[in-house]
Amino acid sequence: MCINIKNINSLPALNSAMDQGLYPTVYECFSAPPFNEKVTQKKVKFYFQKYIESGILYLAYSDATPMGFIATLPLTETANIGELEFFETWGYINNQKVNLNSDLFTQQTGLSIDKLYYIADLGVAINYRQQGIAKRLFKTLFGHLSDNIGYILRTTANPEYAYLPDFYQKLGFEMMPITQSVEYYNCQNQLIQDSRLILVKLPND
């Protein structure tokens, strides 16, 4: 099977990917456990356009069909962007509520805030999993930016899905002493409350 990874950096390229099946792939990745999110075509277009405008977006293709994706934004760009909102929100360290601001991230990572990027989206269609595609997407993304950049991501704290943080740790991410509570509506319009783990990959890891 031939998988091609492409940098999507324009609105016409994104529109083409949507026409070729990007939305069903994103829907498949996030409407199912562990996230059970409400995924609409409008929402996918909105967020993926943000990745093109302010960050980096790569898609993995099988023939002409997008079946995997990874996107990152500068950490500071995640303030006040709907479900991507992360910077300047609240989290917990040792059960103490803390503001996730520049000082905290610099203290925790040793990096200035302009050197931190947030992994905003990652997914691989079900039939293409366990084939190293997510790892290839990460490696491609890491090669896009300079070696002095650090990456932060969130994943579920549900122990039933412990394989997710394990996967990230194999890529060089480390658990941060920060957790976060999130709320969102699932595809049945039920309000979901969930806990997230925060991981960081420091330069040269």
C-alpha atoms as one frame of an Amber mdcrd trajectory, in Angstrom:
protein
   0.000   0.000   0.000   1.370   3.386  -1.028   0.747   6.237   1.414   1.682
   9.763   0.381   1.936  12.607   2.886   1.221  16.110   1.593   1.535  19.546
   3.136  -1.791  21.350   2.694  -1.052  25.067   2.731  -3.785  26.779   0.736
  -7.567  27.017   0.769  -7.918  25.469  -2.718  -5.842  22.490  -1.545  -8.064
  22.134   1.520 -11.216  22.358  -0.609  -9.825  19.639  -2.851  -9.112  17.440
   0.184 -12.658  17.984   1.450 -14.002  16.940  -1.962 -11.811  13.822  -1.861
 -13.148  12.636   1.507 -11.364  14.452   4.321 -14.544  15.050   6.304 -15.589
  11.355   6.568 -12.074  10.524   7.792 -12.147  13.201  10.495 -15.681  12.148
  11.468 -14.612   8.519  11.786 -11.656   9.467  13.998 -13.485  11.667  16.497
 -17.142  10.601  16.594 -16.137   7.227  18.084 -14.612   6.505  21.531 -12.666
   7.749  23.364 -13.729  11.241  22.276 -17.296  10.787  20.945 -17.289  14.336
  19.616 -19.940  16.056  17.545 -18.186  16.418  14.201 -19.757  18.484  11.434
 -18.475  19.377   7.997 -18.704  23.076   8.895 -16.579  22.544  12.013 -13.943
  20.535  10.156 -13.661  23.216   7.468 -13.396  25.957  10.117 -10.609  24.348
  12.139  -8.630  23.014   9.195  -8.679  26.453   7.609  -7.211  27.781  10.886
  -4.384  25.256  10.600  -3.573  26.512   7.101  -3.772  30.189   8.076  -1.826
  30.033  11.349  -0.086  26.675  11.571   0.844  23.532   9.655  -1.362  20.808
   8.184  -0.295  17.482   6.688  -2.611  14.880   5.185  -1.834  11.234   4.461
  -3.370   9.916   1.247  -4.122   6.435   0.018  -4.394   7.005  -3.716  -6.526
  10.182  -3.872  -8.316   9.730  -0.536  -7.189  11.554   2.629  -7.068   8.897
   5.352  -4.863  10.569   7.967  -4.054  14.040   9.220  -1.901  15.984  11.656
  -2.013  19.697  12.424  -0.187  22.056  14.730  -0.498  25.693  15.765   1.721
  28.009  17.793   0.598  27.456  21.379  -0.455  31.082  21.776  -2.802  30.709
  18.790  -4.988  28.291  20.757  -6.450  31.053  22.933 -10.145  31.677  22.262
 -10.533  29.227  19.361 -13.577  27.162  20.293 -12.766  23.555  21.118  -9.062
  24.164  20.461  -8.922  26.641  23.339  -5.953  25.724  25.517  -3.539  28.597
  26.124  -4.721  30.890  28.950  -7.253  28.308  30.158  -7.158  26.441  33.481
  -5.632  23.180  34.549  -4.532  21.392  37.704  -1.138  20.590  39.211  -1.343
  18.435  42.353  -5.048  19.314  42.635  -4.221  23.025  42.624  -5.908  25.112
  39.945  -3.391  26.919  37.717  -3.604  29.243  34.734  -2.008  27.767  31.626
  -0.124  30.928  30.731   3.315  31.863  29.389   5.007  31.778  32.781   3.698
  28.315  33.619   4.687  26.761  30.286   8.139  28.348  30.391   8.589  27.098
  33.965   7.496  23.584  33.011   9.395  23.272  29.731  12.319  25.686  29.950
  11.255  27.123  26.583   9.978  30.589  25.754   6.354  30.592  24.678   7.240
  31.349  21.037   9.082  27.999  20.867   6.027  25.897  21.782   3.561  24.437
  19.298   0.303  22.672  20.080  -0.657  19.451  18.298  -4.208  20.440  17.460
  -5.408  17.427  15.479  -4.276  13.896  14.720  -6.162  10.986  13.246  -5.929
   7.931  11.004  -8.939   6.178   9.458  -9.773   2.882  11.171  -8.847   0.612
   8.251  -5.369   2.189   8.049  -4.348   1.973  11.690  -1.516  -0.150  13.116
   0.552   0.509   9.975   2.842   3.268  11.255   0.989   6.087   9.507   0.492
   8.237  12.617   4.203   7.896  13.375   5.048   8.975   9.814   2.780  11.998
  10.165   4.516  13.029  13.383   7.985  12.562  11.904   7.005  14.632   8.866
   5.664  17.402  11.086   8.766  17.380  13.304  10.893  17.785  10.179   8.924
  20.847   9.090   9.956  23.094  11.977  13.365  23.893  13.426  15.029  21.634
  15.984  14.527  24.098  18.859  10.724  23.758  18.864   8.777  21.918  21.571
   5.353  20.327  21.089   2.443  20.035  23.501  -0.666  17.894  23.141  -3.707
  16.755  25.093  -5.114  13.252  25.219  -7.719  11.406  27.234  -6.951  10.440
  30.826  -9.337   7.468  30.617  -7.251   4.397  31.602  -9.219   2.316  29.088
  -7.309   4.186  26.383  -3.873   4.186  28.014  -2.390   3.103  24.681  -2.761
   6.705  23.467  -0.323   8.356  25.937   1.891   5.275  25.572   2.067   5.884
  21.815   2.996   9.535  22.300   5.667   8.653  24.833   7.275   6.299  22.311
   7.597   9.332  20.026   9.504  11.278  22.694   6.656  13.004  24.519   6.761
  13.170  28.311   3.895  13.486  30.734   3.552  16.940  32.266   2.235  17.295
  35.847  -0.826  19.062  34.440  -4.330  17.704  33.932  -7.348  19.461  32.549
 -11.114  19.036  32.691 -13.010  19.635  29.456 -16.657  19.815  28.436 -18.105
  19.300  24.978 -21.215  17.966  23.247 -21.124  14.523  21.690 -22.890  13.403
  18.524 -26.071  12.775  20.570 -25.942  16.388  21.845 -25.115  15.164  25.346
 -22.748  17.272  27.432 -19.584  15.262  28.079 -17.184  15.973  30.928 -13.773
  14.406  30.525 -10.232  14.656  31.851  -7.172  15.258  29.709  -3.494  14.502
  30.187  -0.930  17.008  28.919   2.274  15.818  27.273   5.295  17.699  25.941
   8.068  16.827  23.504  11.121  18.958  24.165  13.732  19.748  21.514  16.211
  16.993  20.649  14.020  14.262  22.189
